[in-house]
Amino acid sequence: MRVYVESFGCAQNHGEGSAIARDLAARGVAVAPTVDGVDAAVLVTCGVIGPTEARMVRRWEALGRTAPRVVVTGCLVPLRTAQFRGPLRERTTFVPIRDQATIPALLTDGAGGLPDAPPTPLPLAPAVAEEIVIAQGCTSGCAYCFSRLARGPIASVPIDAIASRAADAVARGVRELRLTGLDTAAWGFDRPTSGGLADVVRAVARVPGDFRIRVGMMSPQRLLGALDDYLSALAEPKVFRFLHLPVQSGSDRVLAAMRRGYTVTDFERVVASARTRFPELHLATDVIVGYPGETEEDHAATERLLDAVAPETVNVTRFSPRPGTPAARLAPVGPGVAKRRSRSLAVARQRTARRRLERWIGRTETARVLEYGPQGSAVARLDNYLPVVLPRRPPLGAELAVRVDGARSSYLIGRPASADD
Ligand code: SF4
């Protein structure tokens, strides 16, 4: 049997998709690199914004033109399955996001008209980086968020299970573990005696082996309550000095309307504490532009905040009303407003990010090669997860000294350091 698995969206979705693929391979299923010639295709959908939902439906139709059977899961199931229309539904199984671990059994139990899978585990292409999902769902109630509706309340994975998944991945040669969830700092809120995110990070860091840990996005609201403990975990040698902290707006009025649960001052305080502890910290943040009711002054406040904080990475998204969310009932900003604001923010972002990255030019740093790029290039990561593009390809996983010769707004340009550097 051959099955193709395709995932879209956040690190958590990719983590869940690759977990399905590993389980299928362990059951003797050939996990195919493309949809050609497969018995079934699995689509792990993302529903974060409207245009992405439309793209998922088109992707389902495309997979259905080749695969005799399609399984659809991810954030659009079950809330948005009505969007998948037409005769392909007869050859489609929709598996709710919280039941996606049942998909390998569903495909291999032989009942679904599919050939039995020989029970001999099959190897999967080795991965250098792998997502480890530490929790399902979220504790917050952000007014625009579809993911919280799709994934439900927080369900933290027990620390021992996380540590054993990490050990299993390291044993398979994985060199970068990406701890992921909708809000990693919410880990443990449903397990009051189990500690918090810092305990998870320390437990994974204790796993023997030569690897690095990247901790996924977290809300300022949840991090605030355990900041010192988390910063001490971030000091673990295996952990990238990387903090992904979506702020979403620089206006307290908009943050309140979004029900984010923190203020701009809270965000600035977290960033200041983290940068005091780690002056080389790589700060990544997310911003939503065009939220209903956002004024020119609110937008200007967001630009001022980005200028003041100067994150190395800023992801800008235009507000998209998602069905079932409170924000979907609000009056949108005027036509073209979100587009204009996201453009001006993109310019501001490039300016501040480049300013931050140019500080690295002329320095020699240790970096780890974690992926290959186009035209024979490689991407190495500094200890703070900043990407350095190298002109040639040392072995994946290799750690080497690199000389930084240039900077763009989202990555550095470097080369293996020589004795003269
Ligand atoms: S913290 Fe993130 S995942 Fe949770 S509700 Fe808010 S936006 Fe959604």
Residues whose N, C-alpha, C, O or C-beta is under 5 A from the ligand:
A	BS01	SF4	C138 S140 G141 C142 C145 S147 R148 L182 D183 S219
